[in-house]
């Protein structure tokens, strides 16, 4: 079994995801309102085994699939 190590946007802790169960993945751009950053740019990874909208992570999609992240 393989896992991808990513970093949670919320608490900066590692999350390990089995890439075989990734259902969707997309980049969310930075959101600014009134000159301040409301939400930093991040990636959402949804897995087929949960219906929670996905995990918000710091890494971008290209970085996630680099070989050094696979365990």
Secondary structure, 3 states (H helix, E strand, C coil): CCCEEEEECCCCCEEEECHHHEEEEEEECCEEECCEEEECCEEEEEECCCCCCCEEECCCHHHHCCHHHEC
